[in-house]
C-alpha cells in the first residue's frame, strides 16, 4: 500500500515540518495520511536527491529497508533469449 502527504509551505515552515517528522520517527509515532509508519530497527538505506533546472527544482529524501526478492531475482536473471535451450 502507498500513502503520501503533500502541502505548500514556506522554507521555514518546511524546516519545522521536517523537524517534527524526525521527532515522530524517533518516538515511533510517525504517520502518513493517518496511516502508522513502522520503520524497523534494521539497516536503512537513504537517498538524498537534488535537481535544479533554472527556477524549478526538487529535493527528495527516500528511506528504504528490507529487500524485494522477486524484483532482484528478475534483474539478476536478465531477459530470456529465444533459441537458448542448451
N, C-alpha and C positions, 0 to 999 in steps of 0.2 A: 504494500500500500504506500501511497505517496501523499504527503501533506506539504503545504507551503504557506508562508505568510508573506505579505507584501505591504509596503507602505511608502509614503512620501514624507520625508523629514529633512531638517537641516543637518549639516555635518555635526554640529554639537549634539543635536538630538540623537543622531545615529551612534555617536560615541557612547552616550548614556544607554542606549538600547543594547549595544554590544557588551557593555559592562554588566548590564542586567542579565544578559544571556550567559555570560561567563559565571556569574554567581549562581544562577539557576542550575547550570550544568554541574558545578561543584557540589551543590546541595542535592543533586539528583531530583530536581524539581522542574526540569525543562519540559515545556510543552510547545507544540507547533499546531496551530489551528485547533486548540483544545485537545490534542492527542498527546499523551505522555510519551516522551522520548527516552528510551532506555539505551544509554551508551555504556557498553561493558567495560570492565576493568581489564582490558586486554590491550595488545598493541594497536595503536590507532595510526592511520596514515592520513596526513593532511596535505592539501594543496592550496596555496595562496596564489591567486592569478590576477594579473593586472593587464589591462588592454586600454590603449588610448588611440583614438583616431580623430585628430582635430579637436573640436569641442565636445566630442562624445567619448565616454569611457565606461569601463566596468571594473569592478573589484569583487572577486568571488573567493569565498572560503569553502572548501569541501573537506569533510572528515569521513573516512571510511574505516570499516573494520570487518574482520572475517573474510571468507573467500567465497566466490561463486563458482563451484566446481564445474558445472555444466558449461559455463562460458569459457573457462580456462581450458578445459579439455578440448573443446571445439577449436580454439585458437591454436593449441599445440598440434593437433592432428592435421590441420590445414584442409584445404578443399580436396575432395576426392577427384581423381582424374580418370576419365574413361580409358579402358584398354590396359590399366594397371592391375591385372588379375593375378599376376605371378608374384 
